[in-house]
Amino acid sequence: MSLVWIAAGEASGDILAARLVAALRTLAPGLRFAGIGGERMAEQGVESLFPIRELALMGLVEVLPQLRNLARRMGEAEDALRRDRPALLVTVDNPGFTLRLARRAKALGIPVVHYVAPQVWAWRPGRVRRMVGVVDRILALLPFEAPFFEQSGIPVEFVGHPILESEAAGGDAARFPLDGPGLLVMPGSRRGELRRHLPVFGAALPPGVTPVVALAGTVEEEVRAETASWGARYVRAPAEKADAMAACRAGLIKSGTSSLEAAVAGLPHVVAYRVNPVTAAIVRRLMRVRHASLVNLLAEEEVVPEFLQERCEPRLLRAALQPLIDDGAEAERQRRGFHRALEKLAPPGGGAPSAAAAEAVLRMLS
């Protein structure tokens, strides 16, 4: 019975890893699993080596104070790999941690598959050279990523985006009754994101709306405390969040996979994001793409408005949200754009993206 070690470093990676484990169990029931994950991997019976909330850091200023703890956790993960000697390491997203772990795994002679291509095509494309010889294959979620990495000699397989499998498309508004128009708020799953987003998002709430706040397990207590004065409702389970998306008129969503999730649900929204000013200055100098939102990148136009850094401020956000809450022409324009973006995310052979990823992993094992 082969052991597959899976390392995810944040909430979104935990979801992808859990779906991958479920698909692998279906295709190869004899596999065993160990690694680093969150509550979704735990639901699949994979106990985490340590809590992934310790890895959910974003930005240079956030990471620096945690370097000692990160180094300790890295050592624990390396020791576990040396002890377990898995047939394969699958690293999932969060390249700051997982690719460092991949380098140590390769030194131990363990093959590595990296699931979710790092967005080096968006900024600092030269970083792709650091992955050469570190990972044996990349499983890419976006169709335009494979040619980029293959130019550097790294085998890449486009397996489709698991967001197409999310519960978001199956929501039922009748199961989530609201008093007045609802606004889904998705502030992020990292503590730094919450510190920068929640005060702005709270001040941006249009009058008369019912805020519905999506909770991530790693930061649930912090979100509840910071939004206690909003008069908000909260959703946590994926099925309940899908119902909330179906019931809400609009979304105020941090940039990232959450925007794709809203698109799957057909929920018009605006994208907002802030990072530490030092990090922002560095990223701006290195950016190589026109859009931050994956919906906009896939559609090759601005389907959803983006409010980044200094433009992430209450007045602008409120003004952009109001037409969506009114459910007029702007909301319908976004829904048409969602369709154009999402149709590019299906795996080439059809079927479920997580099954395509599982098949790629099994080919590596064989």
ABEGO torsion letter per residue (X at the ends): XBBBBBBBABAAAAAAAAAAAAAAAAABAABBBBEBBBAAAAAAGBBBABBAAAABBBEAAAAAAAAAAAAAAAAAAAAAAAAAGBABBBBBEGAAAAAAAAAAAAAAGBBBBBBEBBAAAABGAAAAAAABGABABBBBABAAAAAAAAAAGBBBBBAEBAAAABAAAABBAAABBBBEBBBBBBAEABAAAAAAAAAAAAAABBBGBBBBBBBBAAAAAAAAAAAAAAGBBBBABAAAAAAAAAABABBBBBBEAAAAAAAAAGBBBBBBBBBBAAAAAAAAAABABABABAAAAAAGBBABBBBBEAABBAAAAAAAAAAAAAGBAAAAAAAAAAAAAAAAABBAAEEBAAAAAAAAAAAAAX
